[in-house]
Amino acid sequence: MAEKCAADANNNCDNKNNVDNLHYEVQDTFPFAQYVQPLLAANCSEYAVAHSNLCLQPARQMSEVSFLPHILYAMRRLRLTQLLRVQSYAWPYLKQGADRGAVVVGAPRSGRTLSFVPPLCQVVCTSLAEQRSRRRWELNGPIALVLVADLGRVQQIGGLCNTMLRKAKNEEWLTLVLTVPSAQTPDFFLRWLNGVGCLVATPAQFLWLCSSNLLRMPELRFVAYDDVDLMPMEQLGQVHQQLLSLTRHKQRPQLVITSQSYNHKLLHMLSEFNAHPMLLFGDILEAALYGGVRMRMLLLKRKAKHEELLRLLQRRSPHLLRTVINCHSDAEISDLVRTLEDIGGYKCLPYYQTADMDVRDHVHRWMQNTKGELLLCTDDCPELNIRHAETLVHYSLSDSWSKFKLRHLNLADNLRNRFAPSLTEKGPVEQSSDKDFKQDGLLSLVFLDESNHKQLPRLVDFLQMHQHVEERIVLLARHIRNQLESLKSNEPALCDVLLSLGHCGDTVCSQRHQLLPHDRLLPAQMPTHGDVKLQLIRVYTPTHYCVRLLEHLQPDGTWQPLPRPVTLEMKLQLLQSEDCRRHWPPKARDICTYRNDYGYERVRILRVAPIKQLNLSRTDVAVEVQAMDVDTRLIKTTSGKLYMCPEELRDVPALSIDLRILGMVPFTGERSWHAEDGRQCAEWISAVPQPNFLQASIVVSLAHTIFVHNLAVNSYAPNLQMHVRRFNMCMQLTRRKLAKKCEQAIDKLLGFLASDQLNQTHQTKVEESVPHAVVETHPLKQSQEEEKTADKVPTGRIGYFAQMAMQLGKENRLRLEEQQQEQPLDEKRNTLKDNSVEALYNCLMNCTLLDLQEKQQSAVNCNVPEELLKQIMEPQQEQPKQPKQPEKNRIAENNKTKTTAPQAVEKSPNLHYQTPANIVRPEVIYYQTSCTLELKVILPEDNIEYEAMLHNGRCICFWTLGASESIRYQFTVNTHCPCQSLSHRRQGRTVYLSILKALAETYPLELSFYRFMKPQHEKLNSLEEQRRSRVANFGTRLLQMGYIQGRSIKYNEDDDQLSSDDQAEELIPDACAESVERPIDASEFICD
């Protein structure tokens, strides 16, 4: 057989004479060429730590590595011409054959995957050559197996392996690289039986194949687990047991495990397959923790660091333990040397960047015998070759994470080797007699002060993977991370895996994993609960859709159409065709227009590459944008295709939004979906007869996404003259075994969506527990000013009249200013008259309500729980001013709403809160009708007992029953308006309170003072429209009776007729429109 590489599909040729012998065939399973990419940006270390029970001899140059010629040629094409430190150990060791496996631990983009792919391809090509030398082809199943974390890595690893593999021209039956389809097809099993070079799959896919009990792998020679830290540990354990049962004990394949962090279970898995395992660390910090280094972290003020250092040196004497102290600069070294010598009396060996040969000779003598001296150095001294330190002190952190990890090379020679003989066999010479050393071992101590807020989150994330971290430090790191995210100029889209599963374990994921404030600012037409009628735009995955909102159905209401700017696209094309100006400079969250193949569309900028010179306009700057109207796809383009958006269209809400189904995950347990699954769902929906629409029940809403429980597809049946439900998407996915319900994913996702509230709740605890030098506190000056202004407002009836007068004057002044610019002079006079009539009407109503309020001030007190009466304080009682500020902070943080925009409302001085620690305000939604005031109290569980009552005809009291120490949900709301009675009922987790008014009129409620009260804008808007119509009728009546002068009013009979344009679009009969479109209806048809 020829050794040289022949021409492949990409015209790669070493010798044209060998074309007939071997050729490279690209399989149709997936497009390999799109995923074969070189390692352009490496995160590699120049040092590595390798432990094994054999003698290890790493390669020094690329020429010392011997692979097949076509493998070397493929590596040159991929620009893999540099031998990385991890690969210098892995390639020679794995090439020695069976019984040699490895666990490779390194950072992302450090060459972990390439440490096993060339040896794997070498084993596959060697096995194929042995098969060709036999008289009969006996290959059944794969020769190599690679298990990866998700479907994206399946494509990448499969393309990389297929680039390095070759087969003979007459071997059409042989499949070089095989992936698992979304369904068990005959073509897949036929390829399996004819022989496979390498099988690339996820753990869930492999377990799915093993469930058929038809697969055998007698020729398996190489197994690789790539990125096991991203795989579910349960699935990985099941896969490992399946491989143990499918392979024979005496002929176990080589096993290679790659991971970002070390876990002792990985070494146990490796020992079950191979007798000569190797632990290879490209990450020095991971190697230090594996070798027994105990890592501690202290939060201190900068002035207290030297005191803690002196206490440490007393416990771990430098006479017994070799100690290295890392500082940030030479100036810090000189200050610390004076402190240690003057106060502590320790001998110091400072190594400055200007050190001469005498100092270096002193360091070499210190390495042989410390004599109690302390070595102080910085990160800018690479010539120091210290490997056997025992105490490592980080007096200041490094500028980068990589430099911080390299500091632990000072401990490399003292790391415990699990494959070496026991330390007791080495004699007492190598063991220290110090008791602290026996108990604590190697120590790496990190001092953090107020200047290390940027490094703290990453350090905490690393320590949480290996050991316990104090809760206050975790909360502080989370708070700092949120602050740093808010200061970033780029705001990428939320992670797709995070919004599907509730968590994302990929540490190199480039998408966003924190909620920002603008994610909570909902547009006016965005519903937050109830049912919605939707128009399908695009199907991304079985649980992710792009839709447009058509109508909204409240729990106790009817379908209401939502406003839609249907002429937006036409206006955009007309305005943009007149003036096309470049959008420069592009900034995150800017709204501009994007030039696609068909015209212009609005987009929102998410990410922009760094721009050095803003004054110089460029067209090649990489930009990532998201569509707003056509769909919600993510587009990677350049600044040359972005144009200025007209000002009148910038504030128009987006036409398209994302819809996600909660809790539905792939049936096979994958982290992502197959592309065929999304196309299958699109075919199901497109097969439904027209006219049709989608219907869903909203759980949570963000500014750009709504999360629903389920998705139903309805269509109009002309014979029945009603809408019928064709199928339910969740039931359809479950029946076809494409998805399954996961309660854990629902809990994680809902917890993430509420994480910003939890962070704000715990922020006060963090600020109290962490020193003030570390936590940056923000005084609430604005709230203090509001309290001062609120104290100046008069109380009683005079205060109410003053507030009414100020509000009426402000409204009239704003109306006059707007109408003076738009309307002619004659229309202004009519407007002034209408405003005067409306003001007169409002004044009469308010005076009537105030009279009734004064009559009921002497009402008899009723039996209210003592804890509830403490919250209804008299205006004359005063509280101490000292605990007032933190109490307001905690109430504002616990009761922060998610959807309502902040309103500028003056705080009433008559209400003072004394809330115990176990009292929590529930989420309350309110609206009023002409006769009642309706409240919806949302509780966390449906089995919580509660009580509700109306106190003094004005105060609404609600509280839950339970143990005194448990969390209790309660609130007291003073409506300042007369009411007669209160009735309540429960439905699931929601408690409905209905308060009967004393007057059948609209009350001027001021419930926005309470942060936990959220208005239901749809109901309030409809009530406001009714009120305005009554005011208009009142003014018309005054004109007709001659009480005020003006033109005569003529009624038009056609004004009261309803328009049928919306009904004609959907062809829905009026008689049955409301009865069949409710979410739960006994008369609904279900047609599968």
N, C-alpha and C positions, 0 to 999 in steps of 0.2 A: 504493500500500500504506500502511496506517495506521502511524504512528510510535509510537503509544502502546501500552502493554502491556495485554493483555486478561487476563481472569480465568484462573487456572490451577487445578490440582487442589487447591491449598491455600487457595482463596478469596482470592487476591491479585488485586485489580482496581483499575485506574486509571480506566477508563471502561467502563461496562456496554454502551454502544452498539457497542463494537468487539469484542464477544465472538464474533461470527460470522466475523470476519476472521482472527484469530490465536488460538491457544490453546496451552497448555502441556500436553503429554501425557507422563505418566510411563511409561517403558518397563518391560516385565516382565523385563528381563535381570537386574536386581538392585534391591534396595530403596534408592532414592536418599535418601529422607527420613531414613534412619538415619545417614547419613554427612555430611549437610550441617550443619556446625557453624561458628560464628563463631570468629574469632581472639581468644579471651578473654585469654590470657596471652601477650603478645608478648615476644620476646627481641630487640628492635629497637634499632638504634643511631641516634642523632641525626645521625650523620655518615656520609658515603659517599665513596668514591674511584672516579671514572669516567674511563676512558681510551678514546679512539677517534681515528680519522683524520678525523672530522668535528667540527664545532662542536656542543657539547652545550648544550641549554637546558632545565634541569629545570623542572618545574611547582612553583609555590609553594603553591597552594591547590587544594582539591578542585574548585572551580568552573572551574579552567583545564583540567580533563580533560574531553574530549568523547567520550562513548560513546553508543551507542544508548539510548533511554529505558528500554527493558525491561532492559537490562544495568545501568543505574544504579539502577533500582528493585530489582532482585535484590540488588545490593550493599548498598542500604539495609536490606533485609530481613535480610541477614547481618551487619548492624551494621559494615559496612566504610565508615565515614564519616570516618576519619582517614587522611590521605595520609602514608604512610611514606616515609622518605628514599630507600630503594631503588626504590620504585614511582614516585617523582617523576622519576627519571631513565629508568626502563624504559618507562613507559606512553607518554610523548610520542615517544620514539625508535622504539619498535616500531610505532606507529601510522602512521609515515611510509611503510610499505609494504615492497615487496620489496627485496632486497639489504641489509637491515638486520637483523642478528642480534646476539645478546648472550650473554655468559657471566656469570651472576650468582652470586657467591660470598658466602655469608652463613651465619650460625649457624642452627640449627633454630629454628622459630617466629619467624623474622625477616621474613616476608612474601615469601620467594623464589618460592613457587608462585603467589601472587596477583600477582606482577609480570608473568606472562605469560598467565594465564587470561582476564582481561577483553580484552586485545588479540586473543587467539585466538578468543574468541567473536565479537568484532567482525568478524574476517576471515571466519568461517563464515557469519554473518548477511549480510554483504555479498555473498559468493559465491552464497548461496541467492537473494538478491534479483536478481542477474544471471541466474540460471537461470530465474526466473519471468518475466523480461522477454523471454526468447527464445520463439520459436514452438514449439520442441521441447525437451523435457527431456533433457539430455545428461549428467547427473551420473552418474558411474560410480566407485565407490570413495569413500574419505573425502576431505574437504577439509582436515582437520587430523589430526595424529597426535601422541599423547602417550605416551611410554614412561616407565614408572615402575619402581620397584625390586621391589615385591612385590604380591601380590594385595590386601592391605589398602589400599594406596595406589591401586590400580585403582578400588576402590569409592569412595574419598574424592574423587579427581580427577574420576571420572565423574559423581558426584553434584553436584559443584560446577559442572561445565560444563553439565550438563543443567538446572541452576537458571537459568542465564543465557541459554539458547537457546530460541527459539520457532520454530514452523512453522505453516503455514496449515492450516485445518481440513480441507480436502479433500486433504491430502498424507499419506494414511494409509501410503503405501509408504515414506515417508522416515523414516529412523532418525536421531534427533538425536545420540545417544551409543551406541556399540556396543562391547561387550567381547567377548573371545575365550572361548568355552566350553572345557570340558575335552576335548571330542571334536568333530571336524569334522562338523557337522550340516548338512543341506540348508537349514535355516532361516537359518543364519549366512550362507551364500553367497548366498541370495536377498536378504537385507538388504544385503549388500555390493553386489550388482549394481543394486539399486534406488536406491542412493545413501546415503551416511553423512555426517553432519555432522562428527563427531569420533570417532576410533578410539582407545581407551585400552587399552593392553596392556603386558605386560612384555617385555623383550628376548627371552626364551626363547619366549614365545608368538608374537612377530612372526617370529622365525626359523622357527618351526614352520609358520606360514602361508606363508612364502616358499618352503618346501621343496616345496609342491604345484605351483609354477610356473603357477598359474592366476590370480594376483592382479595387477591393474594399478592404478596410482594416477595417472591423467592429470590429475586436478584437485587434486592435493595443493598446498596453499598455505602451510601452517604446520606445523612440526615442533618438538617440545619434548622434551628429555631431562631428566627431573626426578630429582634426587638421584642423580647418576651415581657418586658415591663409594660408594653402596651396591650398585651393579651390578657384575657380573663384567666386567673389562676386555676379556676375550676376546669375550664376547657383545656388548658395546657396539661393539667394532671391527667385528664381522661385520654388525651391524645398520647401522652407518654405511656400509659398503661396499654393502650391499643397497640402501639409499636412494640412493646415488650412481648405481647402475645402473638404478634404477626411474624416476629423474627426469632430465629433459633439462638439458643444461649451461646453456643460456640462460634457463631458467625454473626455477631452483632455488627451493625454498620457503624461507621465513624459518626460521632455526634459533635456538632458545633453549636454553641449557644451564645448569642450576642445580646447584650443588654446595656442599658445606660447606667444602672445601679446594681450593686452586688447584692445577692441574696444567697444564704447558705443552702437553700433548697436546690439551687441550680447545680451546685457541686455534687449533691446527692444524686440528682438525675444523671449527671455525666458519669459518675462512678458505676451506675447500673449498666451502662453501655460499654464503656471502655476501661481497660485496666490501667492505662497510662494517661491520666487526665492532665491538663495544663490550665492554670489560671493566668490570664493575660490581662493586665490593666493598662489601658492607655490614659486613664484618669487617675492621677496621683492621689487625689483626695479620697476617691473610692478605695484605692489600695491601702491608704492609711487606716481607714475605718475597718477594712477587712483584717489588717494586721494587728488589731488590738489597740489602736489609738483611741483614747477617750477624749471627746471634744466637748468643751464647755464654752458658754457664751454669757457675758456679763454686760448689763446696761448700766453705765456709770456716767457721771459728769466728768468733764475733762480734768478738773482739778483733783478728783478723787482717784484717778487711775494709778498714780504712783503709790498711794497708800495700799491699794489692793495688791499691787505688785510686790510690795514689801511683805505683806502677809503670806503671799504665795511662796516667796523665797524662804520664809521661815518654815513652811511645811515641807517644801521640796528643796532641800539644801543643794546649792550648786557644787559643793564639795563631793557629793555622792551622785548627782544626776547632772549630766551635761546639758546646759541651758543655753538656748538661743533666743534673743529678743529681736523682733523685726519692727523697725520704725519706718516712718514715711520719708523722712529727709535727714540730712546730716545735722541740721539745726536741732531737730528733735532728739537726735542721738546725744549731742553735747549737753542739752538740758537734762536729759535723763541720767547721763553719767554723773553729773554733779549731784543730782538727788540721791542716787544709789551710793555714791562714795561718802557724801557728807552725812546723810541721815542713816542709811543702813550699814555703812562700813564695808560694802562689798567691793571686790576687785573687778574692774571692768576692762574689757578689751574692745574698744570702739573701732569699727572698720568703716572708714569714710570712703567716699568715691575717689579721694586724692591719696589713698594709701600707697606707701612705697614698698620696696622689697623687704625692709625691716619688719614692717607690720605683717606682711604675708608670711615671713618666716615665723613670726610670733604666733600666727594663726595655725601654722603647721605643728608647732610645739604644743599648742592648746588642744589640737585634735589628738595628740598622743597622750597628753596628761593635762587636764583642765586646771588643776591646782585651785579650784574654787572660783575661777574667773567666769564672768558673764560676757558672752559674745553679743555685741549689738551691731546690726547691719541693716541695710535697706534692700529693696528689690532690684536695684540697679548695680548689683555686684555679681554678675554671672560667673566670675572666675572662682568664686568660693565653691569648693567641692566637699561640702559637709553632708554626710550620709548617716551618721550614727548619733544624732542628738536624742535626748530623752525627754526634755521639756521644751516645748515650742510656745513662745508667748507672742501674740499678735498685738503689740502695743498700739498700732494703728493699722487699718486695713489698706490693702493695695488699691491701685488705681483701677485694676481690671480683675475679673473673676479668674482668668487664666493665671495671672501672677500669684494670686492668693493660693491657688491649688499647687503651684510649683514650690511654694514655701515648704510643703510637707515632704519634699525630697530630702530634707535634713534628717528625717526619721526613717528613710528607706531601708537601711541596713539592719535596723532593729525591729522591723516588722516580722510578725510571727508567720512562719511558713507551715501551713497545715500538712504538707507532704513530707516535711523533714522529720527526723527522729525527735523524740520528746526532749524538752529542754532539760529534764533531769539527767539525761545521759551525757550532757555536755559538761557536767561537773559544776562545782560551786564557783568557779572562776568567772564564768560568764553571767552569773546571776548576782544581782545586787542584794546586799543585806539590808537595805533600807526598807522599813515596814511600809512606808507610803508607796514605794515603788512596787512592792508585791501586791498591794491592794489596788492601786490606781493604774500602774503600768505607765505606758507612754501617754503624755498629756499634750493637747493642743488647746490653748486658752485664748479666746478672742475678747478683746476689750472694745466695746462699742460706746461711742459718745454721741453728742448731738450733731456731729458732722457726718455721721455714717447712715443717714436715713435712706440713701439710695441703695446701699449695699445690703441693708437688713432684710428686705423681702426675699431675695434670692438665697441668702444664707439660711433663713428660716425654712424655706421650701426644701433645701437639701437636708437639713437636720431632721425634718419631719419624716423623711423616708427611712431613717435609720434609728432614731431614738425619740424619746418624749421631749417635747418643748413646752414651756410654761404657757398657759392660756393667755396671759396678759401680753406676752411677747408675740404670740400668733395674731392676736387682735390688733396690736400695734403695727405689725408688718402688713396686715390686710388693709388697715387704714392708710398707711403710707403708699401702698401700691395703688389704691384707688385715687389718691391725690396725684400721683405721678401719671396715671393714665389720663386724668382730666387735663393735665398740662401738655399732653402730646399734641402735636399739630395734626397728625393723621388720625383718622377715626375709621378703621376698617369695619367691615360688616361683622356681625356676630357669628361665632363659629357654628357651622352647620351641624357638626356632631354634638356640640353642646346643646343646641336647641332641639335635638332629636332624642338624645340619651340623658341629658341633664349633666353630663360631665365630659371632659376631654382630657385624656391623659397624655396627649402628644405635647412634649415640651418645646418642640420647634414649630408648632402651629402658628401661622402668620396672621390668623384672624383674631378678632377681639373676644375676650372672655369676661368682661365686666360691663355692667349696665351703666350708661351715662345719663345725666339728667335729661337730655333731649329725647331719650327713649321713652320717657314717661309723659312727655308733653303731647297729649293726644289731639288730633284735629277735631274740629267742632262736629263733623259728621261721623266720627268713629264711635260705634257703639261699644259698650263695655259689658253688657249682659243681654240676656234674651236670645232670640233666634234672628238669623239674618238670611236673606235671599241673595244668592251670589250668581255672578256670571263667570264662567271658567275662561281663563285666558291661556294658561299653560300649565302642564303637569311636569314638575321636576322629579319628584320621587313619589311613591305611594302615600307618603304622609306630608308632602310639601307641594303646595299649589300656588299659582298666581291667579288672583280673582279680582273682581270688581264688585263693590257693594251696590245692591239694587234697593232692597227694602229692609226694614227693621221691625221685628215683632217683640214687644215687651211682654213680660210674663202675664200681665193682666190687661193687655191692650189689644189693638188690632194692627194689621200691617200698615206701616207708614213709609212712603217712598223717601229715599235719601237723596239729597241734592247731588246732581252730577253735572259738571261742566262739559256737556256733550260737544260743544263747539271749540273745545280747547285745541284739538289737533289742527283744525282748520285755521284758527287764529295764529297758531304757532307757525304754520307754513307760510301764511300771507305776510306776517310781520317779519319773519326771518328772510324772506326772499327780497325784501326791500333794502335791508341793511345787515350785512354779514360782517360783524367785527369779531376779531379774535378775543377769547377770554384769557386775559393775562394780568397778573400771575394767577395760576390755579391754586386754590386753597381748599382745604378740607371743609365739607359741609356747604360749599358754594353750589348754587343751582345755576346751571348753564344748559346750553343745547349741544347735542352731539350729532354730527353728520354721519348718518348711516347710508346704506345702499339705496334707500327709498326716499329719504328726506331728512327732516330734523325731528328730534325728540328731546324732551327734557331729561336731564340726568342730574344726579347729586354726586359730587366729588367725594370719594372716600380716602384715597391715598395719593400722595404726590411724591415723586422722587426729589431728593435735595436739590435746591436751586441756589447756585452761588451768586449769580448776578441777576437781580430782579429787574434792573433797568434794561437789560438786553433780552428782547423777546425771542423765544425759541419755539420751535415746532416739534422737537424730538424728545421732550421731557416725558418720561413714563408716568402715566396717570391711570388710576383705577376708579371707575365710576359705576354707579348703579342706576338703572333705568327707573323712571317714575310712572310713566303713562302707558307705554306700549306693553311692558311687562316689568319684572323686577330682576332681570338678569344682571350679573356682574360683568363688566366690560373692561378689558385691559387695552388701553389705547395710548395715544400720544396727545400732547397739548395742541398739536396742529389741527385736530379734529374737533376742538371745543370752541364754541362761539358764545357771545353774550346773549343772555336770555332777556327778552323784553321785561321791563319793570312790572307791567300789569299782569304778567303771568308767573312771576316768581313766587308770590304768596298763595297761588292757587294750590289747594291740596292735591296730592298725587292721586291719579285715577286708579292705579293698581296697587295692591297690597299682597303680602304673603299670608297664606293660611297653613297652619300646621295642626295635625291631629295628635293629641296627647296620648302618650303611652304605647303607641304601636311601633314595634321594633321588628327587624327582619326575623323571619321564622328560624333561620339557621343560626341566629346569634351573632351576625356580623355587626360591625360598627357603621357600615355604610350599605347602600342599596346598589343592586345591579341596574344598569341602564335599561335592560329589557323589562324590569319590573315597572318602571315609570311609563314606558311605552304601552305596556299591557293595560295599565289603569286608564291611560288616555283612550285606548281603543274601546274599553268598556263604556266610558262616558259618551264618546262620539257615536256609539251604536244606539243610544237612546233616541227615540223619535223626537223631532222638533214639534212645537216649542218645548224646551226643558229648562230647568234651572237647578242650582244646587242649594241645599238648605243645611244649616249647621247651628249648633248651640254654643254660644261663646262662654269660655271659662275665664280667660285673661286676655287683655288687649295691651299692646304696645303701640308706639307711634307708627310702626311700619308692619306689624304682624298681629294677627289674631290667632289665639289658640282655642281649639274647639274639642269637644268630646267625640263627636262623630260627624260624618258627612253623608248626607242622603242626596240621591239623584231623583228628581221628580220630573214628570212630563205630563202634558195635557192629553187626556183621552177624549176625543170628540164624541164617541158613542155614549160615554157616561156623562159627558159634559162636566168634568171635574178633573182635578189633578190627582194623579196616583203616584205612589212611590215605587220606582222601578227596582232599586236595590240600595242596600246600605253598604258603604265602602268598607267599614271595619269588618262586617260579617262576610263580605265578599273576599277580602284579603285573608281572613281566618279560614274560610272554607277552601280556598285554593292553596293554603299552606304557604302563603307568601309573607305573612306577618302574624304576630301574636301580641297579646296585651301584656304589658309589663308594668306592674304597680310601682316597682322600684324606680323606673324611669320617670313616672309621673311625680313621685315624691321629690326626686332630685331636681327635676325641672321647675316645679313649683317653689322649691326651696331656693333655687337660683334666682327666680323672678322676684322673690321677696327678700333676697340677700341684702339689698341696699337698705331696707328698713332695719334688718337685724344689725347691720354695721353701725347705723346711726344710734340704735338702742344701746349697743355696747361701747360706743365711743366715750361716754362719760366714765365708764368703769376703767377704760384704758388710761384716760387722762388722770384719774385719781391714783392708779396703781403705778404708773411709770413716772420717773422723775420729770420735773418740769423742764429740765434742760434738754430732754430727749423729745418729749411731745410738744409740738407747737400748738398752743391753745389759741383760740380766736375769740376775743371778748365780744359779747353781743351788745355793741354800742347802740345799734339801731333799736333793739327791743327796750333798752333803758330809756331812750329818748321817747319811745312810744308811751312808756309808762308815765313819764313826766307830763306829756301832753294829755294823757288820759285823765290824770289827776286834776288837771285844770278845768275839765268839762264839768259844768254844774249837774247835780243829780236831781232826781225827782221830775216833776212835770215840766219845769223850766228847761231842764236838759233835753227832754224829748222834743219840745217845741223848737229849741235851738238847733238840734240836729236835723229836724224836718225842714226848717227854714234854710239851713245851709245846703242840704241836699237838693231841695227844689230850686234854689237860686243857681246852684251849679249846673243842674240839668237844663234849665231855661237858657242860661248863658251859652252853654255849648250848642244848643239847638239854634239859637239866634246866629252864632258865628258861622255855623255850617250853612244855614239857609240864606244868609246874606250873600254868600259867594255863589250860590247856585240858582236861586229863584229870583224872578223880577220883583219889582216893588209892590205890585198889586197882590202877588201871592204871599208876600211877607205879612201883610195885614191879616189875611185869613189865617195864616199859621199862628200869629200871635193870639188871635181870638181862640183858636183851638187849644193852644197851650194854656191859655187862661182858664178855659173851661175844664181842662184836665186837672190843672192845679187846684181849682175850686172843689172838684169832685174828691180829689185825694185828701184835701184838708178837712172836708166834712167827715170822711170816713175815719181819719185818724183821731179827730176830736171825739167821735162817738166811742171809739175803742178805748181811749184814755179815760173817759168818764166811767165806763164799765170797769176798768182796771182799778180805779180809785175806790169804787164801791165794794170791791171784793178783797180789799187789803186786810180786813179784820176777820178773815175766814178762820175757822177753828182748825187747829192742827190735828192730823190724823196719826195713826200708829204706823210709823216708818222705822225701819231698822236704824240702830244707833249709828252704824258706819255711814249710812246714807244721809242722815241728818247732819253729820259733820261737814258734808260737802255743800249744804244749803245754808250759807252763812248770811247774817244780817249785814246791811251796809255799814252799820256803826262799828262793827267789830274790826279790829286792826290786827294784822299779823306782823311778826318781826321781819325786818327788811333783809336780814342776812340770808335765811334759807330760801328766800323768794326766787332769786335768780336761778339756782340749780334746779329747783322744782319746775320752773317754766321750761327750762331746757329739756328735762326728761319728758315732760308732757308733749312738747312739740316734736320730739324725736319719736316717741312711741306712737303718736297719732297722726303721723304725716301721711297724707293721702297720696294715691298713685296717679289719679287721672285728672283731678280738678286743678285748674290753674289757680295760683295764689291770688287772693283778692285783698285789696287795701281796705280793711274794715277796722274801725276804731274799737279798741278793746274796752268793754264796759268795766267800770271800777266797782260794780256791785257784786261781782262773782270772784271768790277766792277759793283756790283748791288746796285741800290737805289730803293728798292721795297716799295711802300706804304703799309699801313696796310690792305687795302681791296683787294690787289692783291694776287692771289693764282695760283700756277703752276698746270696745269692739268697733268694727266698721259699720257705720250706719248710713243708709241712703234715705233721703227724705224728699217728699213733694207734697203739695196740697191741692185739694179740689175745692169746689165752692162750699162744701159742707164739712169736710174732714181734713185732718192732717195725717198723712200716712208716713210711717217709719218702717224700714226694713233693717233689722239687726242681724248681722251675719256672724254666727258663732263658729269656732273651729270644729266642733263635733255636734252630732245631732241628738245625743243623749244627755245633754247638760240641762239640769233643772233650773228654772228661772222664775222670777216674779216681776210684775210690772204694775204701776199704779199712777194715778193722777193726783198730785199733791197741790192743795190750795187752788185748784182750778187753773193753774198755769204751769206748774213744774211736772215734767214727765220723768218718772223714776223707773229705772230698770236695773236689776242685779241678778246674778246667778247664785245658786245655792251650792254649798260644798264645805269642805273643811276650812278652818280658819287660816291654815298655813298654805293651802293650795292657791293657785292663781284664780282670781275671780274677775269676771267681766261685768262692769257696771258703769252707769253714767247717769247724770242728772242734767236735764235741759230745761231752762226757763224760757218759755215762749213769749212771756210778757203780754199774752193775749188770752182772753177768757175762753175757757173750754168747759164742756159739760161732763163727758164721760170718756172712758178708755176701754177698748176691747183689744184682745190679742189672740193670736193663733200661731201655730208652728207648722212649717212644711220643710222637712229635712233639717238643714243647718240654719235656715232662715226663720226668724221670728217676725211676724207682721203685726205692728201696732197701729191701731186706727183710733184717732182722737176726734171726737165729735165737737165741732165748734159751737160756741154760743150764738154766733151770728153767721148767717150763710153768706159770707163775704170773704174776699181775699185778705188775709192777714199780712201785715208788713213784718215778716219774720226776719230776724237777724241771727240766724243759726250758723252763719259762716264764722262766727267767733270761735265756735268749737271746731278744733282741727280734725276731729274724727267724723264729723258730719259731712257727707258728700251729697250735693243736690243732684237730683235726677232731671237733667236739663230738658229732656223731651217732654215730661209732664209739666214742668214749670213754663216752658215756652208756650205750650197749648193753653195753659191757664192765663198767661199774659195776653195772648191773642184774644181770648174771650173777654178779658177785662178791657182791652182797648176797644173792642167792638161795642161793649156797653157804654164806655165813655163817649164813643162817637154817636151812638144812638141817643145818649143823654143830651149831647150838644145839638143834635138834629131836632130833638123834641123842643128844646128851648127856642130854636129858630122858628119852628112852626107855630109855637104859642105866642111868638112876638116878644118874648122877654129880652132878647138881644137882636140887634139889627144884622141883617145879612141877606144874601140871595136866597131865594126859595129852593127847597129840596124836592126833587122828583125821583120817585122810585122807579127802578127798571126791573121788570119781572125776570129778565134773563140773568140778572146779577146773582140770584140765588141758585141757579142751576149749576150742577157740577160738571166739570169738563171730563170727557171720556177718552182723552188722548192716551192716558196711562193705561186705562183698561183695554183700549183697542190694541195696544202693543202686545199684550200677553194673551188676548183672546180668552179671557176668563169671564164666565157668566157672573152677574152680580149676585145671583141668589145663593150660590154656593162658594163664593170666594173666601169668606171668612171661616166657614165651617170645616174646610178640608185642609187648610194650610197651617193649622196649628201644629206644634211639635208632637202633641199626644192627642190622638183623636180615635175613637172607636170605629168610626166610619171610614177610616183610611184603608186604602187598598195597598197590598204589598205584592208586587209582581216580580218574580225572579225569572 
